[in-house]
Amino acid sequence: MIDACASCLERSHLVAFLAGDVERLLPPGGPARAAALEVGRGTLLAAVPEARRAAAGAFLEAFDGDAVRAGLVGEAVCAHAAVYPATLRDLRHPPAVLYATRLAPLLTDHPAVAIVGSRRPSEYGRTMAQRIARGLGAAGVQVVSGLALGVDAVAHRACLDAAGSTVAVLASGVDVAYPRTNRALYERIWADGAVVSEMPPGTRPLRWLFPARNRIMAALGRVTVVVEAAERSGTLITADCAAEIGRDVAAVPGQATSDVATGTNGLLRAGAALVTEAQDVLDLIYGVGVREVPAEPEAALDERERAVLDAVSRGGGLDAIATGLGLEPGAARATLARLELRGLVRRVPSGAYVVAA
């Protein structure tokens, strides 16, 4: 579906045309950069030199909305369309156009949850992100995140592993997988979820576009859950945006001495809801006990899978598990891989396996 007027398409492409100028000319912490995050056309034009303003004028003169529509990758909807996601209208400056691989996952009345956090989480942070996202996915709650390394990727993957729906909000065009190391995950979300952006297809990611996309994640989520964040983490921008538009903000408590927990613990001191599992998030959305996380389907494990899971719970590496159960190492490795895909075990940096939280 493409339901985007020429005016909105023009504005969105103008932002992309001037995005590099914003990156070069505006101070990171200045008010002009803050205004640019809201993609106001007048602010963007006023922020660039006259020569670039002339180039932007020529760009607008040559802009052909019909040709753009014909060449779009995926779907697009503008703020004037009746089917524009209602949650985005809560923003002071909603995206002029929302581009998506699929719009259907965004046009639902069911609430979504944004899960964000550090790009370099601790093992505890990875476990908590996986635990919460997997439970929400299993409960039928959509998980929104930004496809970044660390917590974002863990949340997307865990939700998909639970047969849930997930949405990745990019700072690039929807056809630009970033970071490239998450290409396989990006393709999986493209196939089974939705990839969205306010930037036209083909746009390369720039630093200032990341905090801009954070406001979209905050708006799409009924609750924003911060798993781990340092004191000055960009992750906290998402939490601030969520609070500004009246969304619930929740945080996972972290170790008091951990650098990646200073931001989350600060959110808790400021009044964010404390969550340690998916059920806590469901209680925030629906009320206590109204909706529950379904139990893990352990009965579906075959005899070998159950034996390997029990062996993991007793400790030991791959060789010890294979020897203890009388399995070939390849068979034990394949069984562990299946259990890992189902979220029942996880591999730690040492190479050993542990039962997932």
N, C-alpha and C positions, 0 to 999 in steps of 0.2 A: 504494500500500500504506500502510495506517495500522495500526501495531502499537505503540501507546503506551497504557500503563495510566493509569487516572484519577489515581493518586497522582503519577506523574511529570508528567502534563499540568498538574496543580494546582500543583506546585512551579515548573514553568517559567513559568506564567502569574503566579505570585506574584512571581517575579523581575522580570518585565515591569511588574507593578503598582507595585513599589517602586523601579524603576530610577531614576526622577527624584529620589527621596529620597536614594539613594546618591550621585547626582551633586551634590546640594546640600549634604549634611551631612558627608560624609567627606573628610578632607584628601587631596589627590592622592598624597602620598608616604607616608601613614601606614599602619600595619599593618592598620587596619580596611578601608581601600580594597583592600589586597592580598588580604584574606580575601574581600571582596565579589567580586573577580574570579573566585573559585572558586565563586561562586553558592551558598554554603551557606545553607540556609533559616534556621537559627538565628541566624547572624551578621547576616543581612539584617534580621530582625525586631528583634534587639537594638539595631541601629544607628539605628532611627528613633524619634521621640518617641512617647509613649503614645497620643496622638490618632491617629497614623498606624497604630500597632499595632492600635488598635480598628478602623480602617477596613480594615486588612488582614484582621482576623478576620471582618468582615462580608463582605468579598470572598470569603474561603474558604468561608464558610457558604453563599453563594449559588452557588458554583462548580458547574457541571454538565458533567461530563466527556463525557457522551454528546452534548450539544449542541455542545461544542467540537469533538469529532471530526467531527460532521456538517458543521460550517462551515469546516473546515480548507482552506487553499489548498495544493495539492500533496500531498506525502506526509509521513509522520512515523513515527519509531521511537524507542522509549525504551530506557533502559539495561538494562531487564529482558528485552528481546526478544532472541531468539537471533540475529536478523539485524542487530543493532546493530553498526556498524563496529568491528571488533576493535581497530584502531589507537587508537581513542578511549579504550579501557579502560586504556591506559597512563597516562592523566592521573590525578592525585590525586583530582580531582573532575570526572569526565566530565560533559558536558551531560546534564541529566535527559532531555531530548528533543532529537532532531536533526530539524529541519524541513528539507524539501528539495523542490525542484521535481521532481527525480527521484532516487530512492535508488540505482538500479541502478549508476551509475558509481562509487559508494562501496563497493559490495559485491563487489569484485573482489580476487583474490589478487595482482594485479600491483602493484608498488610505484609510488608517486606521488612527485613532487618539488614542494616548496613553493619558489616564487621570490618574493622580497620585496625592497623597496628604497625609495629616496627618492621622495617625491611630486614632487620637482623635480629629476629626474636631469639630468646633463650629456648632451650628445649621445653621448659615449662610453658612458655608462651605458645609454641607450636602445638603442644598437647591441648592447651585450653582452647585455642582457635579451632582445632580439629573437632574437639569434643562438642563445642557449642554449635558449630556450623553443621556437623553431621546430624545432631539431634534436631535442629531446626529443619534441615532438609527432609529428614524422615517424617517430621510432623507436618510437612506440606507448606512450610513458611519459606518464602523466597529469600535468598541471601544475596545482598548487593555488596560489591567491593571493587577495587581498582586494578586488579591483575598485577599489582606490584610484586616484587620478590618478598618473601617472608610471610607475614600473617595473611595478606590478601590472597596469595596463591594457595596457602593451606586451606583457607575458608572456602574458596571456590571449589577446590578439589574434593574436600570432605563433603560438601553439599551434593556434588554430582555423584560421589560414591554412594550416597544414601538415596539415590534416584530422585534428588530434589531439583529445584529450579534455581539457577543463579544468573545474575546479571553483572557483567563487567563494564564499568564506566571508564573510558579511556581519555587521555589527554591528547591523543592523536586521532586521526580519522579511523573509522571502524575497520578499514582494510589494512591498517598498519599495526602489526603485532608488536607491542612493546611492553616489557623488555623482550628481546629476541629469545632469551633463554626460556621464556614461558610460551614459546610458540606452540608446543604440543597441547598445553592447557588452553590456550587461546582457541585452537581449532576444535577442541572438545566443547568449549562453551559456545562457539559458533554453531556447532551441530546440535547441542542439547539445551542451550540456554539462550542468552541474548548478549550481544556486544553493542554498546551504545556510546555516543559522543555528541557534543554540540558542534564539533569541528567537522568540516566537510571531508569526504573521503580523500585520501592522499596527503592530508596534513601530517607533517612530522611533529613529534612531541617537542615542546620547549618548556623550560623550567616554570615559567609563570602560568602555563596551562594546567599544571598539576593541582595547585590550590584552587584554580577555577573549577576543575572537574569535581573537587571535593564537595562543593556546595550541591552538586547534582546528586551525589551519593547520599548526602544528608537528607535531601528532599525526598528521594525515593524511599528511604527507610522510615518506617514508623518508629523504630528505635535505632540508635547508633550505639554499637558495642565497641569499646576500645579495649583491645586485649593487652598490648604493651606499647608504651610510648615514652620516650625521653622527655625531659622538661621542656625543650624547645622543638619538639617533633612536629613536622608538618601534619602528622596524623591528628593533632589537636585542633587543626583548622576545621576538620570535618565535624568534630564535637562542637566547636563554637558555632558553626553554621547550623547544626541541628538545634542547638539551644535557642538560637536567634529566631528560628521559625516555629518554635513551640514543640519540637520533637523531644522525646525522652532520650536522655543520654545515660548510658550504663558503662561500667568499667569492671574489668577483672582485677582483683587486688593482686599486687605483686610484692616481692621481697623488698623490705625497706631499704636494704643496702644495694639494690640493683639499679643501675643507671637507666635501664629500659622500663623501670616501674615508676620513676619519679612523676611522669606525666599522668599515668593512670591513677596512682595514689593521690595525686593532687586533685584530680577530677572527683574522686570519692570524698575528699575533704570538702570540696565545694558543693557537694550534694548529689552527685551522680548516683544512680542505683548500683548497688553491688550485685554482680552476677558471677556465678561459678559454674553454671551448667545451662543447657538449653531450656530446662524447665523454668529457671528464673526469668528468662526472657519471655517465654510464653505467658507466665504469670503477669508480667508487665503489660503485655499486649491485651490479653483476654480477661485477666482477673485470676486470682489464685485458684488453681485446681480446675478451671473451666476446660482447658485443653491440655493434654498430656503428651509427652514424648513417647512414641511407641517403643516397646521393649525390643532389644536386639533379637533377631531371629536365629538364636543359637541352635534351635532344633533342626535347622536346615543344614548344619554341618555334617559332613560324612565322618566315618569312623577315623580315618587318617587325620582329617582336619582337626577333629576334637582332640586326638592324641597329641598332635603337634602344639595346639593351643595350650594344653595342660603342661607340656614340656617347657614351653616358653615361660609359663607362670612360675616354674620351678627354677628358672635361670639357666644360663649356659648359652654358648654360641651355636652356630650352625652345625659344626662337627659334633659337638656333644649331643645335640638334639638328634641328629641322624644316627649316631652310634647307639644312643639310648633306646631308640625306637626300632633299630635294625633296618634303617632306610638307606638307600643310596643318597649321597649328598645332593644330586640333582633333583631327586624326588622330594627331599626335604625342602630344598630351596624353592621349588615350584609351589609347594603347599604353603610355605611362608608368604610367598608373593600373593597367593589368593587371599590369605587371611589379612594381609596388609591392604589389599584393594578394598576389602570389606570393612576396614577400619578397626579390626579386632587386635592387630598387633602393629607395632611400628619399629622401625630401625633407628637406633641411636648412633651418634657419630663414631662410636667405637666399632660399629659393625654388628654388634649384638642386637637381638630382638627383645622387646618387652611388650607386655600386654598393654594395649592402649587404655588410657583413662576413660 
